[in-house]
């Protein structure tokens, strides 16, 4: 009787149900947590484009789900692949998103008086752009060696995606409009990698992002022009650290 009760309890456990639930399409098993996690990611991207503070916690929820997807050897995914770069970027997203959440919330309260609106977008300076390019190249080379050492799937592609994701998320937190362009570079590599590995919902989302980020970049540029035209004094941007001005 005790084992039956425990069995029933396990069957109705919402966490186990979420981790195990699958959708079958054309003979392929797709995890619902991969679909839901990417749905949260898309919602967070929309919120980021609209400069809404809620984009950060929504993104964190999606990152937590996708982490379990890309550590397939532990959480039992149909692919049974451990993609260290993809899993690691979810943990990175959580860490950077906490910083971005705090950054946008603080700016909204201090500069705009609006709890829901985040940073004022701006273009990166020449020095910042150079640092982003160098960081992308050096980071990709370094992480490729690390991912290859731990036996990750597609170490160079994963390193490019991981490094670009770090820089894009940091750029979003700082209000740099160029972070949208970094995402395009990530998507170009991410789509074929995920299709090859069998992560079809994630690959599909990458394709959607490719068009979405171009739109997001245009929206941010238009916002900068509109806000610049409505004031004669320079706007305060989010915590311009070293290299924020030429």
C-alpha positions as CSV (number, residue, x, y, z in Angstrom):
1,X,0.0,0.0,0.0
2,X,2.8,2.4,0.9
3,X,4.5,1.8,-2.5
4,X,1.2,2.4,-4.3
5,X,0.8,5.7,-2.4
6,X,4.3,6.8,-3.3
7,X,3.7,5.7,-6.9
8,X,0.6,7.8,-7.1
9,X,2.4,10.8,-5.4
10,X,5.2,10.5,-8.0
11,X,2.7,10.5,-10.9
12,X,1.0,13.7,-9.7
13,X,4.2,15.4,-8.8
14,X,4.1,18.6,-11.0
15,X,7.9,18.8,-11.2
16,X,8.3,15.3,-12.5
17,X,5.4,15.8,-14.9
18,X,7.1,18.9,-16.3
19,X,10.4,17.2,-16.6
20,X,9.1,14.0,-18.3
21,X,6.3,15.4,-20.5
22,X,6.9,15.0,-24.3
23,X,5.3,16.0,-27.5
24,X,5.7,13.6,-30.4
25,X,5.9,15.1,-33.9
26,X,6.7,13.0,-37.0
27,X,8.2,10.3,-34.9
28,X,10.5,12.7,-32.9
29,X,10.1,13.3,-29.2
30,X,10.2,16.9,-28.1
31,X,10.3,17.9,-24.4
32,X,7.6,20.3,-23.3
33,X,10.1,22.0,-21.0
34,X,12.1,22.9,-24.1
35,X,9.1,24.4,-25.7
36,X,8.0,26.2,-22.5
37,X,11.5,27.4,-21.8
38,X,11.9,28.9,-25.2
39,X,8.5,30.5,-24.9
40,X,9.7,32.3,-21.8
41,X,12.8,33.3,-23.7
42,X,10.7,34.8,-26.5
43,X,8.5,36.7,-24.0
44,X,11.7,38.1,-22.3
45,X,13.0,39.2,-25.7
46,X,9.7,41.1,-26.4
47,X,9.9,42.7,-22.9
48,X,13.5,43.7,-23.6
49,X,12.6,45.3,-26.9
50,X,9.9,47.3,-25.0
51,X,12.4,48.1,-22.2
52,X,10.2,46.4,-19.5
53,X,11.8,45.4,-16.3
54,X,9.7,42.2,-16.1
55,X,11.7,40.8,-19.1
56,X,14.5,39.8,-16.7
57,X,12.6,37.5,-14.2
58,X,10.6,35.9,-17.1
59,X,13.9,35.2,-18.9
60,X,15.4,33.6,-15.7
61,X,12.4,31.2,-15.5
62,X,13.1,30.1,-19.1
63,X,16.8,29.7,-18.5
64,X,16.1,27.4,-15.6
65,X,14.0,25.1,-17.7
66,X,16.4,25.1,-20.7
67,X,19.4,24.3,-18.4
68,X,17.7,20.9,-17.7
69,X,17.2,20.4,-21.4
70,X,20.8,20.9,-22.4
71,X,22.2,18.7,-19.6
72,X,20.6,15.7,-21.2
73,X,22.7,13.0,-19.5
74,X,21.4,14.1,-16.1
75,X,17.8,15.1,-16.8
76,X,17.1,12.3,-19.3
77,X,16.3,14.1,-22.6
78,X,15.6,12.3,-25.9
79,X,18.9,13.4,-27.4
80,X,20.9,12.3,-24.4
81,X,23.5,15.0,-25.2
82,X,25.5,17.1,-22.8
83,X,25.8,20.5,-24.5
84,X,28.0,22.3,-22.0
85,X,28.0,25.6,-24.0
86,X,24.2,25.7,-24.2
87,X,23.8,24.6,-20.5
88,X,26.5,27.0,-19.3
89,X,24.9,30.0,-21.1
90,X,21.7,29.3,-19.2
91,X,23.5,29.7,-15.9
92,X,25.3,32.7,-17.3
93,X,21.9,34.2,-18.3
94,X,20.6,33.8,-14.8
95,X,23.7,35.5,-13.3
96,X,23.7,38.4,-15.8
97,X,19.9,38.7,-15.7
98,X,20.1,39.3,-11.9
99,X,22.5,42.2,-12.6
100,X,20.3,43.5,-15.5
101,X,17.1,43.2,-13.4
102,X,18.7,45.3,-10.7
103,X,20.2,47.7,-13.2
104,X,16.9,48.4,-15.0
105,X,14.8,48.5,-11.9
106,X,17.2,51.0,-10.2
107,X,17.3,53.2,-13.4
108,X,13.5,53.1,-13.7
109,X,13.0,54.4,-10.2
110,X,15.8,57.0,-10.2
111,X,15.7,58.4,-13.7
112,X,12.2,57.9,-15.0
113,X,10.0,57.4,-11.9
114,X,8.5,54.4,-13.7
115,X,8.8,51.0,-12.1
116,X,8.3,49.2,-15.4
117,X,10.7,50.9,-17.8
118,X,14.4,50.1,-18.0
119,X,17.4,51.9,-19.4
120,X,17.6,54.5,-22.1
121,X,19.2,52.9,-25.2
122,X,22.4,54.3,-26.6
123,X,25.0,53.3,-29.3
124,X,28.3,51.9,-28.0
125,X,31.4,54.1,-28.4
126,X,34.2,53.1,-30.7
127,X,36.2,51.8,-27.8
128,X,33.3,49.7,-26.5
129,X,32.8,48.2,-30.0
130,X,36.4,47.3,-30.2
131,X,36.3,45.7,-26.8
132,X,33.2,43.7,-27.8
133,X,34.9,42.4,-30.9
134,X,38.1,41.4,-29.1
135,X,36.1,39.8,-26.3
136,X,34.1,37.8,-28.8
137,X,37.2,36.4,-30.5
138,X,39.2,35.7,-27.4
139,X,36.2,34.3,-25.5
140,X,35.3,31.9,-28.4
141,X,38.9,30.6,-28.6
142,X,39.2,30.1,-24.8
143,X,35.8,28.5,-24.3
144,X,36.2,26.2,-27.3
145,X,39.2,24.6,-25.6
146,X,37.3,24.3,-22.3
147,X,34.2,22.7,-24.0
148,X,36.4,20.3,-26.0
149,X,38.2,19.2,-22.9
150,X,34.9,18.4,-21.1
151,X,33.6,16.6,-24.1
152,X,30.9,19.0,-25.2
153,X,29.0,18.6,-28.5
154,X,30.3,21.0,-31.1
155,X,32.8,22.9,-28.9
156,X,33.7,25.8,-31.3
157,X,30.1,26.5,-32.3
158,X,29.1,26.3,-28.6
159,X,31.9,28.6,-27.6
160,X,30.8,31.2,-30.2
161,X,27.2,31.0,-29.0
162,X,28.2,31.1,-25.3
163,X,30.5,34.1,-25.7
164,X,28.1,36.0,-27.9
165,X,25.3,35.4,-25.4
166,X,27.4,36.7,-22.5
167,X,28.2,39.9,-24.5
168,X,24.7,40.4,-25.8
169,X,23.1,40.0,-22.4
170,X,25.7,42.4,-20.8
171,X,25.0,44.9,-23.6
172,X,21.3,44.7,-23.0
173,X,21.8,45.4,-19.3
174,X,24.0,48.4,-20.1
175,X,21.5,49.7,-22.7
176,X,23.8,49.2,-25.7
177,X,21.8,49.0,-28.9
178,X,24.4,46.8,-30.6
179,X,23.5,43.9,-28.4
180,X,20.8,43.1,-30.9
181,X,23.4,42.7,-33.6
182,X,25.4,40.3,-31.4
183,X,22.4,38.1,-31.2
184,X,22.2,37.9,-35.0
185,X,25.8,36.5,-35.0
186,X,24.8,34.0,-32.3
187,X,21.7,32.9,-34.3
188,X,23.7,32.3,-37.5
189,X,25.7,29.6,-35.7
190,X,23.0,28.4,-33.3
191,X,20.4,27.4,-35.9
192,X,22.5,24.7,-37.7
193,X,24.1,23.5,-34.5
194,X,20.7,22.9,-32.8
195,X,19.2,21.3,-35.9
196,X,22.1,18.9,-36.1
197,X,21.7,18.0,-32.4
198,X,18.0,17.4,-32.7
199,X,16.8,20.4,-30.5
200,X,14.1,21.5,-32.9
201,X,12.1,23.9,-30.7
202,X,15.3,25.8,-29.8
203,X,16.5,25.9,-33.4
204,X,13.1,27.2,-34.4
205,X,13.3,29.9,-31.8
206,X,16.7,30.9,-33.0
207,X,15.2,31.4,-36.5
208,X,12.4,33.5,-35.0
209,X,15.0,35.5,-33.1
210,X,17.0,36.2,-36.3
211,X,14.1,38.3,-37.6
212,X,13.0,39.6,-34.2
213,X,16.4,41.0,-33.3
214,X,16.6,43.0,-36.5
215,X,13.2,44.5,-35.6
216,X,14.4,45.1,-32.0
217,X,17.5,46.9,-33.2
218,X,15.3,49.2,-35.4
219,X,12.9,49.9,-32.5
220,X,15.8,50.9,-30.2
221,X,17.4,53.1,-32.9
222,X,14.0,54.8,-33.5
223,X,13.6,55.2,-29.7
224,X,17.0,56.9,-29.4
225,X,16.2,59.3,-32.2
226,X,12.8,60.1,-30.8
227,X,14.1,60.7,-27.3
228,X,17.0,62.7,-28.6
229,X,14.7,65.0,-30.5
230,X,12.6,65.7,-27.4
231,X,15.4,67.1,-25.2
232,X,18.2,69.6,-25.7
233,X,20.3,68.1,-22.9
234,X,22.2,64.8,-22.9
235,X,20.2,62.0,-21.3
236,X,21.6,60.0,-18.4
237,X,22.3,56.4,-19.4
238,X,22.7,53.4,-17.3
239,X,25.9,53.4,-15.2
240,X,28.5,54.3,-17.9
241,X,31.5,52.5,-16.6
242,X,35.1,52.7,-18.0
243,X,35.1,53.3,-21.7
244,X,31.6,54.6,-21.9
245,X,32.8,57.8,-23.5
246,X,35.4,58.4,-26.1
